[in-house]
């Protein structure tokens, strides 16, 4: 089991970057990270974004739970000016797990309280929330819906994963069309409870991302580009028609899907057997599933801008099938494998893809991903990417669970608290994957650096595994 992260300084990382032939950049001038800007009609106070980090800690009816409120109060108090709220199911059948939050008429008052407490925590910590953007991600989990898999296309490479068989029926065109109303209903409530932007989720092989790559689906929602983007286009058009001007339309979108990996005989990830032409996939060619082909993602982002999208968060991969693409890691999740590539290669892939989308869309607010693996050096990488025009916002996911106040740490001390830096141990993912709980899902967080909330949860999960 190779361990890669042995770097004591950005000088070490720069040397490794040159050895690997990558394009990672670092700057000790962190000032770009704290520059304000405007996105549409909204002011944003700095360039830090907290990615949508799902806590799996809602109540069975979709109401945010105690840990949900705690997490967002900590995010609000941490100093980042762009908080990208986590995946919120637009229907019960589209939930990824039994504790996924869901905004509806029954839960709206609780969501309004969540927005209020997040903003209050920000004001108490930072002093002003007029330049804070807090949004909500609307999702349908598709093939990863926990009640039953709801697939948009038959992908032979994903048969046998998460209860999907070769006989699992496709969602019909009428069923897909009816989802537009579900997204609009949730978006209306998101506006009513005070969110600043609405994200239509198109990443990580959930439903809308699956449709983007559904080259083998027949009918109006599959095949050519125009059809594969149809449902998302209809959703954007319908939501844009009801959004007031002060609420932004956003999306988190995969730039690159790739294909599934399994543990090899040595524990390293190995791609599943495949043959060309590939019948599914977004951001990759039919003959090369390992190299991003951004022609269609760039085309789609440019079209989304005409539909009113003003904020794009760039992701990649499928966390259930090839986690090393989406989340370069030092330690694999329990259902994963050892990284088949140097994780810095994965970080570089993230940065290059986000840069390509940013440069093809000057003036668009683009959020980049892949920073957590760099540990205490991710601010220097983010500063360099902002300096060089590679990105608009620096997005932080797992590291925000370990140290939600990293922005304040940088402002006060010029560096982060090294004792609380995420080391990409994958504990958060391990908790997310554990289902042997009375509510069908354990909550997820950072056991190593947030023992107060997750220490006992982690111990319980470890004890369950010992008994298994």
C-alpha positions as CSV (number, residue, x, y, z in Angstrom):
1,X,0.0,0.0,0.0
2,X,1.8,3.1,-1.3
3,X,1.6,6.2,0.7
4,X,2.2,9.3,-1.3
5,X,1.9,12.4,0.8
6,X,5.3,13.1,2.3
7,X,5.6,16.7,1.5
8,X,6.8,19.2,4.1
9,X,6.5,22.4,1.9
10,X,5.3,23.7,-1.4
11,X,8.9,23.4,-2.5
12,X,8.6,19.6,-2.1
13,X,5.3,19.7,-4.0
14,X,6.8,21.8,-6.8
15,X,9.6,19.2,-7.2
16,X,7.1,16.4,-7.3
17,X,5.0,18.3,-9.8
18,X,8.0,18.6,-12.1
19,X,8.9,14.9,-11.7
20,X,5.4,13.8,-12.6
21,X,5.1,16.3,-15.5
22,X,2.0,18.0,-14.0
23,X,0.8,21.6,-14.0
24,X,0.3,22.2,-10.3
25,X,1.0,25.8,-9.2
26,X,1.5,27.4,-5.8
27,X,1.7,30.9,-4.5
28,X,2.5,32.2,-1.1
29,X,0.5,35.4,-1.8
30,X,-2.9,34.4,-0.5
31,X,-4.5,37.8,-1.2
32,X,-6.4,36.6,-4.3
33,X,-8.4,34.2,-2.1
34,X,-9.9,37.2,-0.2
35,X,-10.9,39.4,-3.2
36,X,-14.6,40.2,-3.4
37,X,-16.5,39.9,-6.7
38,X,-20.0,39.9,-8.1
39,X,-21.9,37.0,-9.4
40,X,-24.9,38.3,-11.3
41,X,-26.5,40.8,-9.0
42,X,-25.0,39.4,-5.9
43,X,-21.8,40.4,-4.0
44,X,-19.6,37.6,-2.8
45,X,-17.0,38.5,-0.1
46,X,-14.2,36.1,-0.9
47,X,-13.2,33.3,-3.3
48,X,-13.8,30.4,-0.8
49,X,-16.5,27.8,-1.5
50,X,-17.6,25.0,0.8
51,X,-18.6,22.1,-1.4
52,X,-22.0,20.3,-1.0
53,X,-20.9,17.9,1.8
54,X,-23.9,15.6,2.5
55,X,-24.1,14.6,6.2
56,X,-26.6,11.7,5.9
57,X,-28.1,13.1,9.1
58,X,-31.6,14.2,8.3
59,X,-34.7,12.8,9.8
60,X,-36.7,10.1,7.9
61,X,-39.2,12.7,6.6
62,X,-36.4,14.8,5.1
63,X,-36.1,17.4,7.9
64,X,-32.6,18.5,8.7
65,X,-31.4,16.8,11.9
66,X,-29.5,18.1,14.9
67,X,-26.1,17.3,13.2
68,X,-27.3,19.0,10.0
69,X,-27.9,22.2,11.9
70,X,-24.5,21.9,13.8
71,X,-22.6,21.4,10.5
72,X,-24.1,24.4,8.8
73,X,-23.6,26.6,11.9
74,X,-20.0,25.7,11.8
75,X,-19.8,26.3,8.0
76,X,-21.5,29.7,8.5
77,X,-19.1,30.7,11.2
78,X,-16.1,29.5,9.3
79,X,-15.6,32.6,7.0
80,X,-16.2,31.1,3.5
81,X,-18.5,33.4,1.5
82,X,-20.0,30.7,-0.8
83,X,-21.7,27.8,1.0
84,X,-22.9,25.2,-1.4
85,X,-25.7,23.4,0.4
86,X,-25.8,19.7,0.2
87,X,-27.8,17.4,-2.0
88,X,-31.6,17.7,-1.3
89,X,-33.9,15.2,-2.9
90,X,-36.7,16.5,-5.0
91,X,-38.8,13.4,-4.3
92,X,-38.9,10.5,-1.8
93,X,-38.1,8.0,-4.6
94,X,-35.1,10.0,-5.6
95,X,-33.3,9.9,-2.2
96,X,-29.8,8.4,-2.1
97,X,-30.2,7.3,1.5
98,X,-33.0,7.2,4.1
99,X,-31.6,10.3,5.9
100,X,-31.1,12.6,2.9
101,X,-32.7,15.9,3.4
102,X,-35.7,16.8,1.3
103,X,-37.4,20.2,1.0
104,X,-41.2,20.1,0.8
105,X,-44.3,21.6,2.4
106,X,-43.8,19.6,5.6
107,X,-40.1,20.4,6.1
108,X,-40.0,24.0,4.8
109,X,-40.0,25.6,8.3
110,X,-37.0,23.6,9.4
111,X,-35.1,24.6,6.2
112,X,-36.0,28.3,6.9
113,X,-34.5,27.8,10.4
114,X,-31.4,26.2,8.9
115,X,-30.9,29.2,6.6
116,X,-31.5,31.6,9.5
117,X,-29.0,29.9,11.9
118,X,-26.3,29.6,9.2
119,X,-26.5,33.3,8.4
120,X,-26.7,34.2,12.1
121,X,-23.5,32.2,12.8
122,X,-21.8,34.0,9.9
123,X,-22.8,37.4,11.2
124,X,-21.6,36.6,14.8
125,X,-18.3,35.3,13.5
126,X,-17.5,37.5,10.5
127,X,-19.7,40.6,11.1
128,X,-21.6,40.8,7.8
129,X,-23.6,38.3,5.8
130,X,-24.7,40.7,3.0
131,X,-21.9,39.2,0.8
132,X,-22.6,35.6,1.8
133,X,-24.1,33.2,-0.8
134,X,-25.9,30.1,0.7
135,X,-27.5,27.8,-1.9
136,X,-29.2,24.4,-2.1
137,X,-28.4,21.5,-4.4
138,X,-31.5,19.8,-5.9
139,X,-31.0,16.2,-6.8
140,X,-32.6,13.0,-8.0
141,X,-30.3,10.0,-7.3
142,X,-31.4,7.9,-10.2
143,X,-29.6,4.5,-10.2
144,X,-28.4,5.3,-6.7
145,X,-31.8,5.9,-5.2
146,X,-32.1,3.8,-2.1
147,X,-35.7,2.7,-2.2
148,X,-35.2,1.3,-5.7
149,X,-32.7,2.1,-8.5
150,X,-34.2,4.3,-11.1
151,X,-32.0,4.2,-14.2
152,X,-32.1,6.3,-17.3
153,X,-29.9,4.1,-19.4
154,X,-28.6,0.5,-19.5
155,X,-24.9,0.7,-18.8
156,X,-23.4,-2.8,-19.0
157,X,-20.3,-1.7,-17.0
158,X,-22.5,-0.8,-14.0
159,X,-24.7,-4.0,-13.9
160,X,-24.5,-5.7,-10.5
161,X,-23.7,-2.5,-8.6
162,X,-26.2,-1.1,-6.1
163,X,-29.1,-3.5,-7.0
164,X,-29.0,-2.8,-10.7
165,X,-29.4,-5.8,-12.9
166,X,-29.6,-6.2,-16.7
167,X,-33.4,-6.4,-16.3
168,X,-33.8,-3.2,-14.3
169,X,-36.4,-1.2,-16.3
170,X,-35.6,2.3,-17.6
171,X,-37.5,5.3,-16.4
172,X,-40.0,6.1,-19.2
173,X,-40.0,9.4,-21.1
174,X,-43.2,10.4,-19.3
175,X,-41.6,9.7,-15.8
176,X,-38.6,11.8,-16.7
177,X,-40.8,14.7,-18.0
178,X,-42.8,14.7,-14.8
179,X,-39.7,15.3,-12.8
180,X,-39.6,18.9,-14.1
181,X,-42.5,19.7,-11.8
182,X,-40.6,18.2,-8.8
183,X,-37.6,20.4,-9.4
184,X,-39.7,23.5,-9.8
185,X,-41.6,22.8,-6.6
186,X,-38.4,22.4,-4.6
187,X,-36.9,25.5,-6.2
188,X,-39.9,27.6,-5.3
189,X,-39.6,26.5,-1.6
190,X,-35.8,27.1,-1.7
191,X,-36.5,30.7,-2.6
192,X,-39.3,31.0,0.0
193,X,-37.0,29.8,2.8
194,X,-34.2,32.2,1.9
195,X,-31.6,30.4,-0.2
196,X,-29.5,32.6,-2.4
197,X,-29.0,30.1,-5.3
198,X,-30.5,26.9,-6.6
199,X,-28.2,24.2,-8.0
200,X,-29.5,21.6,-10.4
201,X,-27.2,18.7,-9.7
202,X,-25.6,17.0,-12.8
203,X,-22.6,15.1,-11.3
204,X,-21.4,11.8,-9.8
205,X,-23.6,9.6,-12.0
206,X,-26.8,10.6,-10.4
207,X,-29.8,10.9,-12.7
208,X,-29.2,14.1,-14.7
209,X,-25.5,13.3,-15.1
210,X,-26.4,9.8,-16.3
211,X,-28.6,11.3,-18.9
212,X,-25.8,13.5,-20.2
213,X,-23.9,10.4,-21.2
214,X,-26.9,8.3,-22.3
215,X,-25.8,7.7,-25.9
216,X,-27.6,4.4,-26.1
217,X,-31.0,5.6,-24.7
218,X,-33.7,5.7,-27.3
219,X,-36.2,8.5,-27.7
220,X,-36.2,12.2,-26.8
221,X,-33.9,11.9,-23.8
222,X,-31.0,9.9,-25.2
223,X,-28.7,9.6,-28.2
224,X,-27.6,12.9,-29.7
225,X,-26.3,15.8,-27.5
226,X,-29.6,17.7,-27.9
227,X,-31.6,14.9,-26.5
228,X,-29.2,14.0,-23.7
229,X,-29.3,17.5,-22.4
230,X,-33.1,17.9,-22.9
231,X,-34.3,17.1,-19.4
232,X,-31.8,19.4,-17.7
233,X,-32.6,22.1,-20.2
234,X,-36.3,21.8,-19.5
235,X,-35.6,22.0,-15.7
236,X,-33.4,25.0,-16.1
237,X,-35.9,26.8,-18.2
238,X,-38.8,26.0,-15.8
239,X,-36.8,27.1,-12.7
240,X,-35.4,30.2,-14.4
241,X,-39.0,31.3,-15.1
242,X,-39.9,31.4,-11.4
243,X,-36.6,32.6,-9.8
244,X,-36.5,36.3,-8.6
245,X,-33.6,38.3,-9.9
246,X,-31.7,38.1,-6.6
247,X,-31.6,34.3,-6.6
248,X,-29.0,32.7,-8.8
249,X,-29.3,29.5,-11.0
250,X,-26.4,27.2,-10.6
251,X,-25.2,23.7,-11.3
252,X,-22.6,21.2,-10.1
253,X,-21.7,19.3,-13.2
254,X,-19.3,16.4,-14.0
255,X,-16.7,17.4,-16.6
256,X,-15.6,13.8,-16.9
257,X,-17.2,10.4,-16.0
258,X,-14.7,7.6,-16.8
259,X,-15.6,3.9,-16.2
260,X,-15.8,1.7,-13.1
261,X,-12.8,0.3,-11.3
262,X,-12.5,-2.7,-9.0
263,X,-9.7,-3.8,-6.6
264,X,-7.1,-5.8,-8.4
265,X,-5.2,-8.8,-6.9
266,X,-2.7,-6.4,-5.3
267,X,-5.5,-4.1,-4.0
268,X,-4.8,-1.4,-6.5
269,X,-7.8,-0.2,-8.6
270,X,-8.2,-1.8,-12.0
271,X,-10.6,-0.7,-14.7
272,X,-13.4,-3.2,-15.5
273,X,-13.2,-4.9,-18.8
274,X,-14.5,-2.7,-21.5
275,X,-14.6,-2.5,-25.3
276,X,-15.1,0.3,-27.8
277,X,-17.3,2.0,-28.7
278,X,-18.5,2.8,-25.2
279,X,-22.3,3.3,-25.1
280,X,-22.3,5.6,-22.1
281,X,-20.3,8.4,-20.6
282,X,-19.9,12.2,-20.4
283,X,-16.8,14.2,-21.0
284,X,-14.9,11.2,-22.6
285,X,-14.6,9.7,-26.0
286,X,-16.2,6.4,-27.0
287,X,-12.7,4.9,-27.4
288,X,-10.8,6.4,-24.5
289,X,-12.5,6.3,-21.1
290,X,-9.4,7.5,-19.2
291,X,-8.8,10.9,-20.8
292,X,-11.2,13.8,-20.5
293,X,-12.8,15.0,-23.7
294,X,-14.3,18.3,-22.8
295,X,-16.0,19.3,-26.1
296,X,-19.5,18.4,-24.9
297,X,-19.1,19.7,-21.3
298,X,-17.8,23.0,-22.6
299,X,-20.6,23.2,-25.2
300,X,-23.2,22.4,-22.5
301,X,-21.9,25.0,-20.1
302,X,-22.0,27.6,-22.8
303,X,-25.6,26.7,-23.5
304,X,-26.5,26.7,-19.9
305,X,-25.3,30.3,-19.6
306,X,-28.0,31.2,-22.2
307,X,-30.6,29.4,-20.0
308,X,-29.6,31.7,-17.0
309,X,-27.0,29.6,-15.2
310,X,-24.5,32.0,-13.6
311,X,-22.5,29.7,-11.2
312,X,-20.9,26.3,-12.2
313,X,-19.2,23.9,-9.9
314,X,-16.9,21.4,-11.8
315,X,-16.8,17.8,-10.5
316,X,-15.9,14.5,-12.0
317,X,-16.2,10.7,-11.5
318,X,-18.6,8.4,-9.7
319,X,-17.9,8.0,-6.0
320,X,-19.5,4.5,-6.0
321,X,-17.4,3.2,-9.0
322,X,-14.1,5.1,-9.3
323,X,-13.6,7.3,-6.2
324,X,-10.0,8.2,-7.1
325,X,-11.1,10.4,-10.0
326,X,-13.5,12.5,-7.9
327,X,-11.7,12.5,-4.6
328,X,-7.9,11.9,-4.8
329,X,-7.1,10.1,-1.5
330,X,-4.3,8.8,0.6
331,X,-6.4,6.1,2.2
332,X,-9.2,4.4,0.3
333,X,-12.8,4.1,1.5
334,X,-13.7,0.7,2.8
335,X,-15.6,-0.3,-0.4
336,X,-12.8,1.1,-2.6
337,X,-9.2,0.2,-3.6
338,X,-5.8,1.7,-3.4
339,X,-5.3,4.6,-5.8
340,X,-4.1,3.3,-9.2
341,X,-2.4,6.6,-9.9
342,X,-0.4,9.1,-7.9
343,X,-3.1,11.3,-6.3
344,X,-1.4,14.4,-7.5
345,X,-2.3,13.3,-11.0
346,X,-5.9,13.3,-10.0
347,X,-5.6,16.8,-8.5
348,X,-4.0,18.0,-11.7
349,X,-6.8,16.5,-13.7
350,X,-9.3,18.4,-11.7
351,X,-7.5,21.7,-12.1
352,X,-7.0,21.3,-15.8
353,X,-10.6,20.4,-16.5
354,X,-11.9,23.4,-14.4
355,X,-9.4,25.7,-16.2
356,X,-10.6,24.6,-19.6
357,X,-14.2,25.3,-18.7
358,X,-13.3,28.6,-17.1
359,X,-11.2,29.8,-20.1
360,X,-14.0,28.8,-22.6
361,X,-16.4,30.8,-20.5
362,X,-14.7,34.1,-19.5
363,X,-16.8,36.0,-17.0
364,X,-18.6,32.9,-15.7
365,X,-18.2,32.1,-12.0
366,X,-16.6,28.6,-11.9
367,X,-15.8,26.7,-8.8
368,X,-12.9,24.2,-8.8
369,X,-12.5,20.9,-7.0
370,X,-9.7,18.6,-5.9
371,X,-8.0,20.7,-3.3
372,X,-8.4,18.6,-0.1
373,X,-5.7,16.2,-1.1
374,X,-3.1,19.0,-0.9
375,X,-3.7,19.2,2.9
376,X,-2.2,22.3,4.5
377,X,-1.0,23.5,1.1
378,X,-4.3,23.8,-0.7
379,X,-4.5,27.6,0.0
380,X,-1.3,28.1,-1.9
381,X,-2.6,26.1,-4.8
382,X,-5.9,27.9,-4.8
383,X,-4.2,31.3,-4.7
384,X,-2.0,30.4,-7.8
385,X,-5.1,29.1,-9.7
386,X,-6.9,32.4,-9.0
387,X,-3.9,34.5,-9.8
388,X,-3.5,32.7,-13.2
389,X,-7.2,32.9,-14.1
390,X,-7.7,29.2,-14.0
391,X,-10.7,29.5,-11.7
392,X,-13.1,31.9,-10.0
393,X,-13.7,30.1,-6.7
394,X,-11.7,27.5,-4.7
395,X,-14.0,24.7,-3.5
396,X,-13.2,22.7,-0.4
397,X,-15.1,19.5,0.5
398,X,-13.7,16.9,2.9
399,X,-11.3,19.5,4.4
400,X,-14.3,21.6,5.4
401,X,-15.5,18.8,7.7
402,X,-12.1,18.5,9.4
403,X,-11.6,22.3,9.8
404,X,-14.7,24.3,8.9
405,X,-13.0,27.5,10.1
406,X,-10.0,27.3,7.8
407,X,-10.8,30.7,6.3
408,X,-10.7,32.4,9.7
409,X,-7.5,30.6,10.5
410,X,-5.9,32.0,7.4
411,X,-7.2,35.5,8.1
412,X,-6.0,35.5,11.7
413,X,-2.8,33.4,11.5
414,X,-1.8,33.3,7.9
415,X,-2.0,29.6,8.0
416,X,-4.4,26.8,8.9
417,X,-4.3,24.8,12.2
418,X,-2.0,22.0,11.1
419,X,-3.4,19.7,13.8
420,X,-6.9,19.8,12.2
421,X,-6.0,19.5,8.5
422,X,-7.8,16.7,6.6
423,X,-5.4,13.9,5.7
424,X,-7.8,12.2,3.3
425,X,-8.2,9.1,5.5
426,X,-11.6,8.5,4.0
427,X,-13.3,8.1,7.5
428,X,-16.1,10.4,6.3
429,X,-16.8,8.1,3.3
430,X,-16.5,5.0,5.5
431,X,-19.3,6.4,7.7
432,X,-21.4,7.2,4.7
433,X,-21.2,3.7,3.4
434,X,-22.2,2.1,6.7
435,X,-25.9,1.2,6.5
436,X,-26.4,-1.0,9.6
437,X,-28.3,1.7,11.6
438,X,-31.9,1.9,12.9
439,X,-32.5,4.7,10.5
440,X,-30.8,2.9,7.6
441,X,-27.8,5.2,7.5
442,X,-25.0,6.4,9.8
443,X,-24.3,10.2,9.9
444,X,-21.0,11.2,8.4
445,X,-18.4,13.7,9.5
446,X,-14.7,13.7,10.5
447,X,-14.0,11.3,13.4
448,X,-10.3,12.2,13.7
449,X,-10.8,15.9,14.0
450,X,-14.4,16.2,15.2
451,X,-14.4,13.6,18.0
452,X,-17.1,15.6,19.9
453,X,-19.7,14.7,17.3
454,X,-18.4,11.7,15.5
455,X,-16.0,9.9,17.9
456,X,-18.6,7.7,19.4
457,X,-20.2,7.1,16.0
458,X,-16.9,5.9,14.6
459,X,-16.4,3.6,17.6
460,X,-19.8,2.1,17.1
461,X,-19.2,1.5,13.4
462,X,-15.8,-0.1,14.2
463,X,-17.4,-2.4,16.8
464,X,-20.0,-3.5,14.2
465,X,-17.3,-4.4,11.7
466,X,-15.5,-6.5,14.3
467,X,-18.6,-8.5,15.0
468,X,-19.3,-9.0,11.3
